[in-house]
Amino acid sequence: MSERNGLAYFTTAVNQLMECKLILVDKHIASLLKCVTSVPPLTKCLSDTLKTSSYVTEFSRARVTWTKNDGTVEAKLKLPADKNRLFAFVVCLLAEVDSGRRNFIEFLKEYYYDSDSNISYEMFVNEVLKPFKRAGENILRSVDPDSLDIEAQERAEKFFYAQRMYINSESLHFVLGQVETVRGLLERETFSSENERIDAVTICNAMTNALQLKNPKILRFVWIGFKYTMRNYPSTREVMAVIASTLEKEGIA
């Protein structure tokens, strides 16, 4: 796996864990740990770090406690400052949860307590997973400096910013119906290969979802792909003309 692919894999796995519901945490922790073991630079960092440091010792150092005025003891975790040690620490912590050696809900109650368990998880995300994500990305970036161009990523996000457009509901449902008609016509087409058939069906699915997303930039890009793909299939010509006319009236095509 290339470092660039590794970065995408890692970032996606962490994001899914950070954004998931508390009830699905176990599933996404397992996926993230699988990712770490599948990306060589991350595996090497973990192995090298654990040769010179002990997770048990790190956890003991990270655990900070103090006694409140009412006599109760409160605890927090202070993550290691070094990015490699921080990365290894969180991987080991998640591995404990994954193996069942540490109960995640009890862990949240002890170190990130809130009466609302969802808020507790948000605290864990902000204080543990976000620094962990930055550490992992920096580790991969140190292997391939061009693999993580933050400025380019921000420009891309702004470019595809999902600014919703207004499209008449009647027109929307009409066009969605016409796309389904195109899909039906394709079932009677003869394709040169299975891959060609899959491509045609995929662009139909993309068009349907782009319409429902109502992001004008994405819809225009998908419409271009949809329009030019369907030119290969004469049976769709009349329906495509109707779709084009409707989208033009809505200021999209």
GUFI-95682 format. One record per residue (C-alpha): x, y, z; residue in three letters. Coordinates in steps of 0.2 Angstrom, whole numbers, plus 2048, in hexadecimal, padded with zeros to 3 digits. Layout:
BEGIN
XYZALA/...
This chain:
BEGIN
800800800MET/8078117FBSER/80981F808GLU/7FC829800ARG/7EF81B800ASN/7F4817812GLY/7F1829816LEU/7DF82880EALA/7DC818817TYR/7E181E828PHE/7D882F827THR/7C8826822THR/7C9819830ALA/7CC82783DVAL/7BF832836ASN/7B2823837GLN/7B6820849LEU/7B583384DMET/7A4835845GLU/79C824849CYS/78E822856LYS/79481C867LEU/78B80B864ILE/796808855LEU/7A780C85DVAL/7AD7FA85FASP/7AB7F784CLYS/7B4806847HIS/7C2804854ILE/7C57F384CALA/7C67FA83BSER/7D2807840LEU/7DE7FB848LEU/7DD7F0838LYS/7E280082FCYS/7F180383AVAL/7F77F1837THR/7F57F3825SER/7FF803822VAL/8117FF824PRO/81781082APRO/80A810838LEU/80F7FE83CTHR/82180283DLYS/81E812847CYS/814808854LEU/8217FA854SER/830805856ASP/828810864THR/82380186ELEU/8357FB86ELYS/83A80A878THR/82A80E882SER/81E80488CSER/80B80788ATYR/80880389CVAL/8158108A1THR/80E81D895GLU/7FC81A89BPHE/80281D8ADSER/80A82D8A8ARG/7FB83389EALA/7EF8308ACARG/7ED8408B6VAL/7E28408C6THR/7DC84E8D2TRP/7D184E8E1THR/7C285A8DFLYS/7BB8648EEASN/7AD8578F1ASP/7BB84A8F4GLY/7B88418E3THR/7C783D8D8VAL/7C68428C6GLU/7D283B8B8ALA/7D78418A7LYS/7E383B89ALEU/7F2846894LYS/7F883E884LEU/80B83D880PRO/81284C877ALA/81C84386BASP/81283E85CLYS/81982C85AASN/81682886DARG/80583086CLEU/80182685DPHE/807816865ALA/7FE81A875PHE/7ED81C86DVAL/7EF80C862VAL/7F2802872CYS/7E480A87BLEU/7D880686CLEU/7DF7F486CALA/7DB7F287EGLU/7C97F787AVAL/7C87EC86BASP/7CE7DD875SER/7C27E0883GLY/7D07E3890ARG/7C97F5892ARG/7B67F9892ASN/7B4809888PHE/7A5810890ILE/7AD80E8A1GLU/7BD81689APHE/7B2825894LEU/7AA8278A5LYS/7BB8278AEGLU/7C48338A2TYR/7B783D898TYR/7A883D8A3TYR/79884589EASP/7868408A3SER/78383F890ASP/78E831889SER/78E838878ASN/79684887FILE/7A383D888SER/7A7835877TYR/7A984686FGLU/7B584B87CMET/7BF83B878PHE/7BF83F866VAL/7C5851869ASN/7D284C876GLU/7D883C86FVAL/7D383785ELEU/7D7848856LYS/7E984985CPRO/7EB837858PHE/7E583A846LYS/7F1849844ARG/7FF83E84BALA/7FB83083EGLY/7FA83C830GLU/80B844835ASN/813833836ILE/80D82F824LEU/81284081EARG/82383E824SER/82582F819VAL/81D83880AASP/81E84B80DPRO/81284E7FEASP/805841804SER/7FC84E80FLEU/7FA85F807ASP/7EF868814ILE/7ED878809GLU/7E886E7FAALA/7DC864805GLN/7D487480BGLU/7D287B7FAARG/7CA86B7F4ALA/7BE86B803GLU/7B987D7FFLYS/7B78797ECPHE/7AB86B7F0PHE/7A28747FFTYR/79186D7FFALA/78887E7FCGLN/7768787FAARG/76D87E7EAMET/75A8807E8TYR/7528757DCILE/73F8747DAASN/7398647E3SER/72E85F7D4GLU/73D8617C8SER/7488577D4LEU/73C8487D5HIS/7398497C2PHE/74B8487BEVAL/74E83A7CBLEU/7408317C2GLY/7488347B1GLN/75982D7B7VAL/75081E7BDGLU/74981D7ABTHR/75A81D7A4VAL/75F8107B0ARG/7518057A9GLY/756808797LEU/76880379BLEU/7627F27A0GLU/75D7EF78EARG/76E7F5787GLU/77C7EA781THR/78C7EE78APHE/79E7E9783SER/7A37E3794SER/79D7E17A6GLU/7A87F07ABASN/79F7FB79FGLU/78E7F67A6ARG/7947FA7B8ILE/79B80B7B3ASP/78A80F7ABALA/78080A7BAVAL/78C8127C6THR/78A8237BDILE/7778217BFCYS/77981E7D1ASN/78582E7D2ALA/7788387C9MET/76A8337D5THR/7758377E4ASN/77B8477DEALA/76984D7DBLEU/7658497ECGLN/7748517F4LEU/7708617EBLYS/7828677EAASN/7838717DAPRO/79586E7D6LYS/79585B7D9ILE/78485A7CFLEU/78C8637C1ARG/79B8587C0PHE/7908487C2VAL/78584F7B5TRP/7938517A8ILE/79883F7ABGLY/7878387AAPHE/78384279ALYS/79283C791TYR/79182A797THR/77F829791MET/78482F77FARG/78A81D77DASN/77881777ETYR/76C81E771PRO/75D81777ASER/75F824788THR/76183377CARG/74F83977EGLU/74E837791VAL/75F840792MET/75984E788ALA/74B850794VAL/7568507A3ILE/76285D79BALA/754868798SER/74D8677AATHR/75E86A7B2LEU/7618797A6GLU/7518817ACLYS/75787E7BEGLU/7688877BAGLY/7728777BCILE/7778707ACALA/
